[in-house]
Amino acid sequence: IVSVCSMSAVAFAAGNKYVKLQNGANFRAQPNEDADRLAIIPYNGGMGYQYSVTGDDGQSWSYVTFAGKNGYVITSALTDTPTNTHPTSPVQAFGSDTLEKGHKGYFVVNVQLVLKELGYLDDAADGIFGKNTKAAVEEFQAAMDLAVDGKVGVNTRTKLWNVYGWWLVKNGVMIY
């Protein structure tokens, strides 16, 4: 169990914050690098900021809400303003490479968010393309009359976007 040693000065006012690191930021269950990772919040991913604390690892952590869960992100990874725009195409939202079991990252998170909203995935959008994400992709592909291979290639990513992705961006649910 990780304990919080002391409260630090608040780095930001409460509100929305965004990830400024190109590789994204780890969203942790506790304010410590060794704590369970709940998800990877991608570059420019938005979240609801609450307050900052100093973890027992000596680093400043921000307590935030992301994808309906509360957790911690290293404060130095955050900024007050987004640095790019929302995706406007399937490639910007889900990437241009085929996603499959074993892949990780924010493109996987976006696929998972769409599959969750459509009712195909019950798991958290954690950015890890595992067996449950593969099964959800296969179920989606079958329902959309696509070739069922459990991979998110050109046809599946376009269908995900056309069916629901655009709505998630418009309503601020999809990360970018």
BAGU-779072 format. One record per residue (C-alpha): residue number from 1; chain; x, y, z. Coordinates in pm, whole numbers. Layout:
residues N
- NUM, A, X, Y, Z;
...
end
This chain:
residues 176
- 1, A, 0, 0, 0;
- 2, A, 136, 338, -98;
- 3, A, 78, 626, 137;
- 4, A, 88, 994, 63;
- 5, A, 357, 1165, 271;
- 6, A, 244, 1524, 251;
- 7, A, 36, 1765, 53;
- 8, A, 234, 1982, -186;
- 9, A, 144, 2325, -306;
- 10, A, -127, 2313, -569;
- 11, A, 43, 2334, -906;
- 12, A, -272, 2410, -1104;
- 13, A, -619, 2536, -1031;
- 14, A, -888, 2267, -1044;
- 15, A, -1021, 2209, -1394;
- 16, A, -901, 2040, -1711;
- 17, A, -537, 1948, -1772;
- 18, A, -366, 1788, -2072;
- 19, A, -70, 1556, -2119;
- 20, A, 227, 1739, -2271;
- 21, A, 457, 1436, -2316;
- 22, A, 475, 1298, -2672;
- 23, A, 476, 938, -2542;
- 24, A, 180, 995, -2310;
- 25, A, 167, 969, -1931;
- 26, A, 103, 679, -1697;
- 27, A, -226, 699, -1506;
- 28, A, -157, 526, -1173;
- 29, A, -375, 393, -893;
- 30, A, -152, 557, -629;
- 31, A, 101, 847, -639;
- 32, A, 404, 627, -703;
- 33, A, 590, 501, -1014;
- 34, A, 556, 144, -885;
- 35, A, 178, 163, -837;
- 36, A, -58, -22, -1072;
- 37, A, -101, 151, -1407;
- 38, A, -468, 207, -1484;
- 39, A, -410, 340, -1836;
- 40, A, -177, 538, -2057;
- 41, A, -314, 886, -2115;
- 42, A, -192, 991, -2460;
- 43, A, -23, 1311, -2568;
- 44, A, -274, 1593, -2536;
- 45, A, -521, 1363, -2358;
- 46, A, -756, 1561, -2137;
- 47, A, -856, 1491, -1779;
- 48, A, -1028, 1656, -1485;
- 49, A, -766, 1788, -1242;
- 50, A, -840, 1789, -867;
- 51, A, -522, 1862, -665;
- 52, A, -149, 1781, -629;
- 53, A, 27, 1569, -367;
- 54, A, 382, 1454, -299;
- 55, A, 406, 1076, -323;
- 56, A, 632, 860, -107;
- 57, A, 865, 847, -410;
- 58, A, 926, 1222, -359;
- 59, A, 762, 1329, -687;
- 60, A, 471, 1568, -729;
- 61, A, 158, 1386, -850;
- 62, A, -175, 1524, -968;
- 63, A, -497, 1353, -864;
- 64, A, -717, 1345, -1174;
- 65, A, -1025, 1187, -1329;
- 66, A, -973, 1015, -1664;
- 67, A, -1219, 793, -1854;
- 68, A, -1445, 782, -1548;
- 69, A, -1171, 670, -1305;
- 70, A, -971, 857, -1042;
- 71, A, -596, 820, -1018;
- 72, A, -261, 996, -1035;
- 73, A, -36, 1141, -1305;
- 74, A, 308, 1298, -1251;
- 75, A, 239, 1673, -1236;
- 76, A, 534, 1761, -1461;
- 77, A, 360, 1571, -1746;
- 78, A, 62, 1812, -1746;
- 79, A, -19, 2147, -1899;
- 80, A, -316, 2384, -1884;
- 81, A, -375, 2397, -2258;
- 82, A, -415, 2134, -2529;
- 83, A, -142, 2146, -2790;
- 84, A, -317, 2003, -3094;
- 85, A, -664, 1954, -3233;
- 86, A, -912, 1669, -3212;
- 87, A, -873, 1392, -3467;
- 88, A, -1076, 1449, -3780;
- 89, A, -1022, 1112, -3946;
- 90, A, -995, 741, -3862;
- 91, A, -616, 751, -3908;
- 92, A, -575, 1040, -3662;
- 93, A, -797, 865, -3406;
- 94, A, -676, 506, -3444;
- 95, A, -342, 529, -3628;
- 96, A, -237, 403, -3969;
- 97, A, -83, 73, -3858;
- 98, A, -287, -241, -3804;
- 99, A, -358, -281, -3432;
- 100, A, -366, -632, -3292;
- 101, A, -322, -834, -2974;
- 102, A, -8, -726, -2791;
- 103, A, -11, -364, -2911;
- 104, A, -20, -82, -2655;
- 105, A, -81, 290, -2659;
- 106, A, -334, 564, -2705;
- 107, A, -461, 442, -3043;
- 108, A, -561, 122, -2861;
- 109, A, -729, 334, -2590;
- 110, A, -939, 507, -2857;
- 111, A, -1043, 174, -3010;
- 112, A, -1135, 49, -2663;
- 113, A, -1336, 363, -2585;
- 114, A, -1545, 318, -2901;
- 115, A, -1595, -55, -2836;
- 116, A, -1701, 24, -2476;
- 117, A, -1949, 290, -2588;
- 118, A, -2097, 45, -2839;
- 119, A, -2127, -228, -2575;
- 120, A, -1870, -470, -2716;
- 121, A, -1610, -427, -2439;
- 122, A, -1660, -431, -2063;
- 123, A, -1295, -386, -1964;
- 124, A, -1128, -56, -1884;
- 125, A, -976, 139, -2173;
- 126, A, -620, 72, -2054;
- 127, A, -432, 95, -2385;
- 128, A, -339, -274, -2388;
- 129, A, -477, -480, -2680;
- 130, A, -540, -807, -2497;
- 131, A, -766, -1107, -2551;
- 132, A, -1083, -922, -2445;
- 133, A, -1015, -632, -2681;
- 134, A, -949, -883, -2959;
- 135, A, -1279, -1060, -2884;
- 136, A, -1462, -725, -2882;
- 137, A, -1307, -631, -3219;
- 138, A, -1413, -968, -3362;
- 139, A, -1770, -919, -3235;
- 140, A, -1779, -567, -3385;
- 141, A, -1640, -695, -3717;
- 142, A, -1903, -969, -3736;
- 143, A, -2183, -724, -3658;
- 144, A, -2058, -487, -3930;
- 145, A, -2014, -760, -4195;
- 146, A, -1637, -712, -4201;
- 147, A, -1375, -986, -4231;
- 148, A, -1337, -1123, -3876;
- 149, A, -970, -1137, -3779;
- 150, A, -962, -948, -3445;
- 151, A, -730, -683, -3588;
- 152, A, -800, -314, -3642;
- 153, A, -688, -254, -3999;
- 154, A, -812, -10, -4263;
- 155, A, -1170, -142, -4293;
- 156, A, -1229, -190, -3919;
- 157, A, -1081, 148, -3823;
- 158, A, -1292, 324, -4088;
- 159, A, -1608, 148, -3966;
- 160, A, -1527, 230, -3600;
- 161, A, -1492, 595, -3700;
- 162, A, -1803, 606, -3917;
- 163, A, -2019, 425, -3663;
- 164, A, -1919, 610, -3348;
- 165, A, -1572, 768, -3341;
- 166, A, -1677, 1106, -3475;
- 167, A, -1940, 1134, -3198;
- 168, A, -1688, 1055, -2924;
- 169, A, -1458, 1333, -3046;
- 170, A, -1741, 1583, -3079;
- 171, A, -1854, 1512, -2723;
- 172, A, -1507, 1510, -2569;
- 173, A, -1498, 1140, -2483;
- 174, A, -1222, 1025, -2718;
- 175, A, -866, 1105, -2626;
- 176, A, -637, 1261, -2880;
end
